[in-house]
Amino acid sequence: MKSSINNKMFLLQCPGCKNRMKYQNRGSIIIKKSKKCVYCGRSFKVRDSIIKKLEK
């Protein structure tokens, strides 16, 4: 079985505009993943921006 964070949903907060958005991890590694904010367009690292893990 793969890592326990595989295919999990997270709540992220943009470090720029502070808006929150959902992110679903589709792989087992989130350390190097980046996301672009849908509100302000800023790119940021997923791992540093996780607020909490969401239940499906």
Beta strands, then each sheet from edge to edge (+ up, - down):
strand 1: 9-13
strand 2: 20-24
strand 3: 34-36
strand 4: 43-45
strand 5: 50-54
sheet 1: 2+ 1- 5+
sheet 2: 3+ 4-
end
